[in-house]
């Protein structure tokens, strides 16, 4: 992710940094929206970090807007199904998309998408960012990222990097790690997080690239150890775990993210009210606490900032996909 789009400290000064126009959103909306329950399309299965983020923030937003936010899980196909339903929906704010960095990656994984996310979706706000981590078995010989890199350079092709499905953020993060470090390593994709974690515990792969949420219980049980997190700063709940950037790869940074988007053409007053509700929800201590336990750093923003983030991510992940030699389907 471009350093120019570095996130501000979590929630601390959002109100002052947002424009007065956005801060005044709920006043100008004149309570015309919402008129019925809001459907939030989630392109991931129930129970994962994106789904739990959507449910946590959606419940708080629903209380603020006086209408429930109903989660509709539509996983698969790189988010194409869920995104397609949203871009075709009536642009009145009652059908929203849980956008993620997968929205940027999919542009490069498919030869032709049935929509243009930069033209047919309107940004509302980011919801949160979540790091990946490099995890090793508890008994691993590697005690630091420096030791792992030294081994990889001394034994080209011997190091194995476990990830989940090809094209996922985890998979692309591993590919970018190889490129950034200039190492020859083998990327081994597994069907999903449970299979990857089992392989890690059994020592089938040397290191795994995974988001924090499924790793944390394994770390707490001392089955796995973390060598590094991939975000711009250390994760607040794991202050002892350094970043990849701190350990010799200053250009390497991966943050997954979730955000809200609406169909293009949604009225400005509706977008303002949704942005207000998202910011207010994310400012609630209970919401922040729940998200942090999931490994998510809660953070709202303006629609313009989300639009810039999406464009930056599309450019960045396109380069990673090209370097990895992944052929679009």
C-alpha positions, 0 to 999 in steps of 0.5 A, a space after each residue: 500500500 502506498 505510504 502516501 495513503 498511510 492511515 492516521 492513528 486509529 479513530 483518535 482525530 477522525 472528527 477533526 480531520 473530516 470535512 465539515 460537510 461530512 460532519 453535518 451529514 445527519 442534519 442535512 439528511 432530514 431523517 429521510 433515510 433509511 426508510 426500511 432495513 439496510 442489506 449489507 452484502 458480504 462477499 465472504 462466508 459467515 464466521 470469518 473476520 470480514 463477516 464478524 466485522 460487518 456484523 459488529 459495525 452493522 449492528 451499531 450502525 443499525 441502532 444509530 440509523 433506527 433500522 436494522 442492517 441485515 447481513 447477506 453472505 454471498 461468498 465465492 468468485 472473488 466477490 463477483 456475486 456480491 458486488 454484482 448484486 450491489 451494482 445492480 441494486 436501486 441506488 437508494 442506500 438500502 443495499 450496500 457492499 462490504 468492500 475489501 482489498 479483494 475488490 482491488 485484486 479481482 481486477 487483475 485475476 479475471 480477464 473481464 469482470 461484469 462491472 467496474 468497481 471504480 465507476 459503478 460503486 460509490 465509496 462510503 467509509 473504511 471500517 478497519 484494517 487488519 494485518 497478516 503475520 508470518 507464523 512458524 511452528 512452535 518448535 521451528 528453528 527460526 527465531 526471527 525473520 533475519 534467521 529465516 531470510 538467511 536460511 532462504 538465501 543460503 538454501 535457494 528453493 528450500 524454504 516453503 511458504 504456506 498460504 491459502 487459495 491462489 489469488 488471496 491476499 495471503 497468497 499474494 502477500 507471500 509472493 510479494 515477500 519473495 520478490 521484496 526479499 529477493 529469495 527463491 522460495 516455494 509458495 504452497 497454497 492450501 484450501 483454507 485457513 484450517 488446512 494451512 494451520 494444520 500444516 503449520 502445526 505439523 511442520 509441513 511448511 516452514 512459515 505461514 502467511 495468514 491474517 491475525 484472527 485465526 492465528 491468535 488462538 494458536 499463538 495463545 496455545 503456544 502451538 505457533 509463534 509469530 515472526 512478524 506482522 505485515 502492517 505499517 506499525 506493530 499491532 497494539 495487542 501484540 507489541 512484542 511482535 515486530 513488523 516486516 519493515 523493521 526487520 530489513 524489508 522497509 518496502 514491504 507492507 500488507 494491510 487487508 481492509 474492509 469498507 462500505 460502498 454503495 451503488 453509483 448514483 446513491 444520493 449525496 445526503 444518503 452517503 453522508 448519513 451512512 458515513 456519519 453512522 459508520 464513524 459514530 459506530 466505530 467510535 464506540 468503545 465496545 465496537 473498538 474492543 470487539 474488532 481489536 480482539 479479531 485483529 482488526 484496527 478500526 478506522 473510518 474515513 471519508 469517501 474520497 480517502 476510500 476512493 484513493 485507497 481503492 485506486 492505490 490498491 488496484 495499482 499495487 496488487 496489479 504489479 504483484 500479480 504481474 510479478 508472480 506470473 499469475 494468469 487472469 482467468 
